[in-house]
Amino acid sequence: MIEMSVEFNNSGQIEVLFKLLEHPIAGPWVAFLIAELSEVSIEQKEFCINKIKSIASGSSLNSIAAEYLLKERGYNNS
């Protein structure tokens, strides 16, 4: 999945992945992947971080992963 996100980004098609952010299953994982890309715009990264913060406020397995990512990357206080 990481390689796919890098390929989409490198080919200038990152917006294709952004369309998946609202998908109930793929959306959280796409947000995690895009947030980890250093080449995306600040606005795109912030959008994904906000999505991850929203996921973290839930009570699912995805919420635990989101909390961990936010903590590990220092986004939990931003």
Order of alpha helices (4+ residues) and beta strands (2+ residues): alpha-alpha-alpha-alpha-alpha
